Structures are given as C-alpha cells and as structure tokens.
Amino acid sequence: MRISILFLSSLLIFLTLVSCGDTGTENKETESLSSNKQVIDPLAEINQMISANSSDDQLYIARAKHYLSISEIDSAFRDIFVAIDINDLDPGHFTTLSDAYLVLGKPDQCKEALDKALAIDPENIPASQKMAELYLIVRDYENTYKVVNKVLQLDSFNPSAYYIRGLAQLEQTDTLAAIDAFKMTVYQDQDFFDAYQQLGIIYSAMNNPLAVEYFNTAINLQAENILPYYNLGLYYQESGQIDKALSNYQMILEIQPDDVNTLYNLGYVNLVYIQDFEKAIDYFTRVIENAPAYAEAYYNRAYTYEMLGNKNMAVADYKKTLEIKTNYTKAIEALNRLD
C-alpha cells in the first residue's frame, strides 16, 4: 500500500457575477446590459481591433497569447509570425514564439527563439528569465544559475528568478539553499503561491510544523485550488493527526468531488488508521469508477475485502490489479496467500 502524492499545478480562472436585487422593467434592462458586457468574447474584440489596424504587430501577439491560453497552437504560430514579419526587432515577439515551441515540447526551437530575443536586447529580463526556466527544464543547472544570476544583476527585486533558483537547488538536493531561495521569493512577493507550496512540501518532508503555516498561506491565496489542501492533509496524515487530515480531504471533495487522489487517501486512512472497512471499500470503489486503471485502488480494495473475510471479492480485485500491473508483487503474494 502506498499514499499517492499530487505533482501538479493548477491555474484557476474566477468569474464573479454581480446581480441586482431590485425588480421591474428598468432592472431587467440594466441586467441585460450588464449581461452583454460580461459575454464579450476577447477573441472577437481582438479581431475587431486587428480589422481596424492590421499593421499593429502587438495586436497579433495579443491574439497569439489568447490562442496559446486555449491551446490553439497553430493559430498562435500564424499570428506570431505575422507580428515578426511586421516588426522583427521586438524581443517580446520571439519570447512569445519560445512559449509556443515550449508548449509543443521543442526545447531546441524554444532556445533558438530566445537567442534571437536576446540578440536584439541582451539585457531583456523576460527573455533571460524564460531562458533560465528552459535550462531548468532540460536540467542544465550550471546555465540555469548563470542566467538567474544575470537576471538578478539586472533586477535584484525579481521573485521569479529566486523561485527558479530554488527549484534548481531543490532538484540538486540542496534543500537548505532552496529554502533560502523560496523564502526570498515570498519576501519579495507575498502572493507567490507556488513558493509557499514548495516551502510547505519541504517542511512537510522534514516533519516540521512550519509546513502547516505555508500550506495555509497558499490556501488563503487560492482558496479554490485543491493542491495545498491535499498537501496539508497528507502532512497531517503522515504525522498521525487523522482528524485534521480527514477535514482537509473533505474540503477538497467540496471543491472537486471526484478527485481520485483524495478519494484514495480517504480509503487508505479508513483502512489503515480507522479500520472502517466498509467506508474504505466505498472510497476505493469511487476511485475505480473515476480511474479504472488505478491499480493501487484495486489492490487496497482487495486487501480490505480480505480483512472482511470476503475471499472471492478479494481474489477478483487482486487479479484485476495484476491485469493493470503484471508484476505487482504484493498482489501476487496475496493470491498465493489466499490460494
């Protein structure tokens, strides 16, 4: 049995709709106008601006960034190249081009675009920062630090540069240096969500209660993001604070009822810590319903059935586990045990 851990990052967009409490014809007209304003299509708006001024390279870049945000990569490339044809001396155009190549998983072309941006403006901070990120992605730590240091020489107040440095140090297992870098990140930008997350994860691994403070700060910054709730719940779970772990997991289910990692951990807690086997089976079943290839959920449900003395159901789930992961040692051992 193992505890599943999330390694993802979420970007949430919030829309706040405001409505009036009055009634009557005048109010309906007001609501209609308000509704029309809220339904404005950003793409349509940019298209209108381009139609009015087709030689404005910045408008094409704005539309390209919109296309990137909705994963329409081909359309983004077309607009970026149009912008470059109009103005090939703007380093920002090549930086946007690097973003598009990065989305496609093409680091060589990404670097080539950034090289062009820096050839135009060697001290361009956004391009240099993205170059540092690229070096980090390909695990070229020497050049990551070199470019980060260059960025900080140009702009000592740059929380993103410190964050990139911290990630590189963390990947190189220099934990104390990473902590210092992430702390400098949040010192310079008190709303830097990812840095609080990293600090929470580091202190959680050290079984240090400071993890709670950092995860709670992340929660305060992004209350609808399930990741800090999950990590905080995992910290409580592994430190034996089961009630607090359950509370955090339930908060996640209020936001995202079918999150399989949370459902799995709730099953695990009920199986191992609380020994409420019926609840454990319910949670593992919900995991399987939402993620049919989740081998660990089948294994743990099988083990729970075994604890309840239901041999047939246990054998069926152990066999299903092996259909998904043929060399799952514990499932093999369990079937041998039950044979």
C-alpha positions as CSV (number, residue, x, y, z in Angstrom):
1,M,0.0,0.0,0.0
2,R,1.2,3.5,-0.7
3,I,0.0,7.0,-0.4
4,S,-0.5,8.8,-3.7
5,I,1.0,12.3,-4.0
6,L,0.0,15.1,-6.4
7,F,2.6,16.7,-8.5
8,L,0.5,19.1,-10.5
9,S,-0.1,22.7,-10.6
10,S,-3.5,24.3,-11.3
11,L,-4.4,27.6,-12.9
12,L,-7.9,28.6,-11.9
13,I,-9.9,31.5,-13.5
14,F,-12.6,33.0,-11.4
15,L,-15.6,34.8,-12.8
16,T,-17.7,36.9,-10.4
17,L,-21.2,37.7,-11.5
18,V,-23.0,40.5,-9.8
19,S,-26.8,40.9,-9.9
20,C,-29.1,43.5,-8.5
21,G,-31.8,42.7,-6.1
22,D,-34.4,45.1,-7.4
23,T,-37.3,44.1,-9.7
24,G,-39.1,45.7,-12.6
25,T,-38.6,46.7,-16.2
26,E,-35.8,49.1,-15.5
27,N,-33.8,46.5,-13.6
28,K,-34.3,43.9,-16.4
29,E,-32.8,46.4,-18.9
30,T,-29.9,47.0,-16.6
31,E,-29.3,43.3,-16.2
32,S,-29.5,42.8,-19.9
33,L,-26.8,45.5,-20.5
34,S,-24.7,44.0,-17.7
35,S,-25.0,40.6,-19.2
36,N,-24.0,41.8,-22.6
37,K,-20.9,43.3,-21.1
38,Q,-20.0,40.1,-19.4
39,V,-20.4,37.9,-22.5
40,I,-17.8,39.9,-24.6
41,D,-15.6,37.4,-26.5
42,P,-12.0,38.5,-26.0
43,L,-11.1,36.9,-29.4
44,A,-13.8,38.8,-31.2
45,E,-12.7,42.1,-29.6
46,I,-9.1,41.5,-30.7
47,N,-10.3,40.5,-34.2
48,Q,-12.2,43.8,-34.4
49,M,-9.0,45.8,-33.4
50,I,-6.9,43.9,-36.0
51,S,-9.5,44.7,-38.7
52,A,-9.2,48.3,-37.8
53,N,-5.4,48.3,-37.7
54,S,-3.9,45.3,-39.5
55,S,-0.4,46.7,-39.2
56,D,-0.2,46.7,-35.4
57,D,2.2,43.8,-34.5
58,Q,1.2,44.0,-30.8
59,L,-2.4,43.0,-31.7
60,Y,-1.3,39.9,-33.4
61,I,0.9,39.0,-30.4
62,A,-2.1,39.6,-28.1
63,R,-4.2,37.3,-30.2
64,A,-1.4,34.7,-30.3
65,K,-1.3,34.7,-26.5
66,H,-5.0,34.2,-26.4
67,Y,-4.7,31.2,-28.7
68,L,-1.9,29.8,-26.5
69,S,-4.2,30.1,-23.5
70,I,-6.9,28.0,-25.2
71,S,-4.3,25.5,-26.8
72,E,-4.9,26.6,-30.4
73,I,-1.2,26.3,-31.2
74,D,-1.3,26.5,-35.0
75,S,-3.3,29.7,-34.9
76,A,-0.9,31.1,-32.3
77,F,2.1,30.4,-34.6
78,R,0.4,32.1,-37.5
79,D,-0.1,35.3,-35.6
80,I,3.4,35.3,-34.0
81,F,5.0,35.0,-37.5
82,V,2.8,37.8,-38.8
83,A,3.9,40.0,-35.9
84,I,7.5,39.2,-36.6
85,D,7.1,40.0,-40.3
86,I,5.7,43.4,-39.3
87,N,8.4,44.0,-36.7
88,D,11.4,41.7,-36.3
89,L,13.1,43.9,-33.8
90,D,10.8,43.4,-30.8
91,P,12.3,40.8,-28.5
92,G,8.9,40.1,-27.0
93,H,7.7,38.5,-30.2
94,F,10.5,35.9,-30.1
95,T,9.8,35.3,-26.4
96,T,6.2,34.6,-27.3
97,L,7.4,32.3,-30.0
98,S,9.5,30.4,-27.5
99,D,6.4,29.9,-25.4
100,A,4.7,28.3,-28.3
101,Y,7.6,26.0,-29.0
102,L,7.8,25.0,-25.3
103,V,4.1,24.0,-25.4
104,L,4.9,21.7,-28.2
105,G,7.8,20.2,-26.3
106,K,10.5,21.5,-28.6
107,P,13.3,22.9,-26.4
108,D,15.8,23.4,-29.2
109,Q,13.4,25.7,-31.2
110,C,12.5,27.4,-27.9
111,K,16.1,28.2,-27.2
112,E,16.6,29.4,-30.7
113,A,13.7,31.9,-30.3
114,L,15.1,33.1,-27.0
115,D,18.6,33.5,-28.5
116,K,17.0,35.8,-31.1
117,A,15.3,37.8,-28.5
118,L,18.5,38.3,-26.5
119,A,20.4,39.1,-29.7
120,I,18.1,42.1,-30.1
121,D,18.2,43.0,-26.4
122,P,20.9,41.2,-24.4
123,E,19.5,42.7,-21.2
124,N,15.9,41.7,-21.8
125,I,14.7,40.3,-18.5
126,P,11.6,38.4,-19.6
127,A,13.7,36.6,-22.3
128,S,16.5,35.9,-19.9
129,Q,14.1,34.6,-17.2
130,K,12.5,32.2,-19.7
131,M,15.9,31.0,-20.8
132,A,16.6,30.2,-17.2
133,E,13.4,28.3,-17.0
134,L,14.3,26.4,-20.2
135,Y,17.7,25.4,-18.8
136,L,16.0,24.2,-15.6
137,I,13.5,22.1,-17.7
138,V,16.4,20.3,-19.5
139,R,18.3,20.0,-16.2
140,D,21.2,22.2,-17.3
141,Y,21.7,23.5,-13.8
142,E,25.0,25.3,-14.5
143,N,23.4,27.5,-17.1
144,T,20.3,27.9,-15.0
145,Y,22.3,29.5,-12.2
146,K,24.3,31.6,-14.7
147,V,21.2,33.1,-16.3
148,V,19.4,33.6,-12.9
149,N,22.5,35.5,-11.7
150,K,22.4,37.6,-14.8
151,V,18.7,38.4,-14.2
152,L,19.3,39.3,-10.6
153,Q,22.2,41.6,-11.6
154,L,19.8,43.4,-13.9
155,D,17.0,43.4,-11.4
156,S,17.7,42.4,-7.8
157,F,14.0,42.6,-7.0
158,N,12.8,39.6,-9.1
159,P,10.9,36.9,-7.1
160,S,10.6,34.7,-10.1
161,A,14.4,34.5,-10.5
162,Y,14.8,33.4,-6.9
163,Y,12.0,30.8,-7.4
164,I,13.8,29.3,-10.4
165,R,17.0,29.2,-8.4
166,G,15.2,27.4,-5.6
167,L,13.7,24.8,-7.9
168,A,17.2,24.1,-9.3
169,Q,18.7,23.8,-5.9
170,L,15.8,21.5,-4.8
171,E,16.4,19.3,-7.8
172,Q,20.0,19.1,-6.8
173,T,19.0,18.2,-3.3
174,D,20.5,21.3,-1.8
175,T,17.4,21.7,0.5
176,L,18.7,24.5,2.8
177,A,19.7,26.7,-0.2
178,A,16.3,26.0,-1.8
179,I,14.6,27.1,1.4
180,D,16.5,30.4,1.4
181,A,15.6,31.0,-2.3
182,F,11.9,30.3,-1.7
183,K,11.9,32.5,1.4
184,M,13.5,35.3,-0.6
185,T,10.8,34.7,-3.3
186,V,7.9,35.3,-0.8
187,Y,9.8,38.1,0.9
188,Q,9.8,39.9,-2.4
189,D,6.3,38.8,-3.5
190,Q,4.0,37.9,-0.6
191,D,1.4,36.5,-3.1
192,F,3.7,34.0,-4.8
193,F,1.6,30.9,-4.4
194,D,4.0,28.3,-5.8
195,A,6.8,29.3,-3.5
196,Y,4.6,28.8,-0.4
197,Q,3.6,25.4,-1.8
198,Q,7.3,24.4,-2.2
199,L,8.2,25.6,1.3
200,G,5.2,23.6,2.7
201,I,6.3,20.5,0.8
202,I,9.9,20.8,2.1
203,Y,9.0,21.3,5.7
204,S,6.4,18.6,5.4
205,A,9.1,16.1,4.3
206,M,11.1,17.3,7.3
207,N,8.1,16.7,9.6
208,N,8.3,20.3,10.6
209,P,5.1,22.0,11.8
210,L,6.1,25.1,9.7
211,A,4.6,23.2,6.8
212,V,1.1,24.0,8.2
213,E,1.8,27.7,8.1
214,Y,3.0,27.7,4.5
215,F,0.2,25.5,3.2
216,N,-2.4,27.6,5.0
217,T,-1.0,30.7,3.4
218,A,-1.2,29.1,0.0
219,I,-4.9,28.2,0.7
220,N,-5.6,31.8,1.7
221,L,-4.1,32.9,-1.7
222,Q,-6.0,30.4,-3.8
223,A,-9.0,29.0,-1.8
224,E,-10.3,27.0,-4.8
225,N,-7.0,25.3,-5.5
226,I,-7.1,21.7,-4.1
227,L,-3.4,21.2,-4.1
228,P,-2.5,22.9,-0.8
229,Y,-5.4,21.3,0.9
230,Y,-4.2,17.9,-0.3
231,N,-0.6,18.5,0.7
232,L,-1.7,19.8,4.1
233,G,-4.0,16.7,4.5
234,L,-1.1,14.5,3.6
235,Y,1.1,16.2,6.2
236,Y,-1.5,15.7,8.9
237,Q,-2.0,12.1,7.8
238,E,1.7,11.2,7.9
239,S,2.1,13.0,11.3
240,G,-0.8,11.0,12.8
241,Q,-3.3,13.9,13.0
242,I,-6.0,11.9,11.4
243,D,-9.0,14.1,12.2
244,K,-7.2,17.1,10.6
245,A,-6.3,15.0,7.6
246,L,-9.9,13.9,7.1
247,S,-11.0,17.5,7.4
248,N,-8.7,18.7,4.7
249,Y,-9.6,15.8,2.4
250,Q,-13.3,16.6,2.8
251,M,-12.7,20.2,1.9
252,I,-11.2,19.0,-1.3
253,L,-14.2,16.9,-2.1
254,E,-16.4,20.0,-1.6
255,I,-14.4,21.7,-4.4
256,Q,-13.8,18.6,-6.6
257,P,-15.9,15.7,-5.6
258,D,-14.3,13.1,-7.8
259,D,-10.6,13.8,-7.2
260,V,-9.2,10.3,-7.2
261,N,-6.1,11.0,-5.2
262,T,-8.1,12.4,-2.3
263,L,-10.7,9.6,-2.5
264,Y,-7.8,7.1,-2.5
265,N,-6.2,8.7,0.6
266,L,-9.6,8.7,2.4
267,G,-9.9,5.0,1.6
268,Y,-6.3,4.4,2.9
269,V,-7.0,6.3,6.1
270,N,-10.2,4.4,6.8
271,L,-8.4,1.1,6.0
272,V,-5.2,1.6,8.0
273,Y,-5.8,4.2,10.7
274,I,-9.6,4.0,11.5
275,Q,-10.2,0.4,10.3
276,D,-13.6,1.3,9.0
277,F,-13.5,-1.3,6.2
278,E,-16.9,-0.5,4.7
279,K,-16.0,3.1,4.3
280,A,-12.7,2.2,2.9
281,I,-14.3,0.0,0.2
282,D,-16.7,2.8,-0.7
283,Y,-13.8,5.2,-1.3
284,F,-11.7,2.8,-3.2
285,T,-14.7,1.9,-5.4
286,R,-15.2,5.6,-6.1
287,V,-11.6,5.8,-7.2
288,I,-12.0,2.9,-9.5
289,E,-15.2,4.4,-11.0
290,N,-13.3,7.5,-11.9
291,A,-9.9,5.9,-12.7
292,P,-10.4,2.3,-13.9
293,A,-6.6,1.8,-14.3
294,Y,-5.8,2.8,-10.7
295,A,-4.0,-0.5,-9.7
296,E,-3.4,0.6,-6.1
297,A,-7.1,1.2,-5.6
298,Y,-7.9,-2.3,-6.7
299,Y,-5.2,-3.7,-4.5
300,N,-6.3,-1.9,-1.4
301,R,-9.9,-2.7,-2.0
302,A,-8.9,-6.4,-2.4
303,Y,-7.0,-6.2,0.9
304,T,-10.0,-4.6,2.6
305,Y,-12.2,-7.4,1.3
306,E,-9.7,-9.8,2.7
307,M,-9.9,-8.2,6.1
308,L,-13.6,-8.6,6.0
309,G,-13.3,-12.3,5.1
310,N,-14.7,-11.9,1.6
311,K,-12.3,-14.1,-0.2
312,N,-14.0,-14.2,-3.6
313,M,-14.1,-10.4,-3.9
314,A,-10.5,-10.1,-2.7
315,V,-9.3,-12.6,-5.3
316,A,-11.2,-10.8,-8.1
317,D,-9.6,-7.5,-7.2
318,Y,-6.1,-8.9,-6.7
319,K,-6.4,-10.4,-10.2
320,K,-7.6,-7.1,-11.6
321,T,-4.6,-5.4,-10.0
322,L,-2.3,-7.8,-11.9
323,E,-4.2,-7.1,-15.2
324,I,-3.2,-3.5,-14.8
325,K,0.3,-4.1,-13.3
326,T,1.5,-7.6,-14.2
327,N,4.4,-7.5,-11.7
328,Y,2.6,-6.1,-8.7
329,T,4.5,-8.2,-6.1
330,K,2.1,-7.7,-3.2
331,A,-0.9,-8.7,-5.3
332,I,1.0,-11.9,-6.3
333,E,1.8,-12.6,-2.7
334,A,-1.8,-12.1,-1.7
335,L,-3.1,-14.5,-4.3
336,N,-0.6,-17.1,-3.2
337,R,-1.7,-16.5,0.4
338,L,-5.4,-17.0,-0.5
339,D,-4.9,-20.0,-2.8
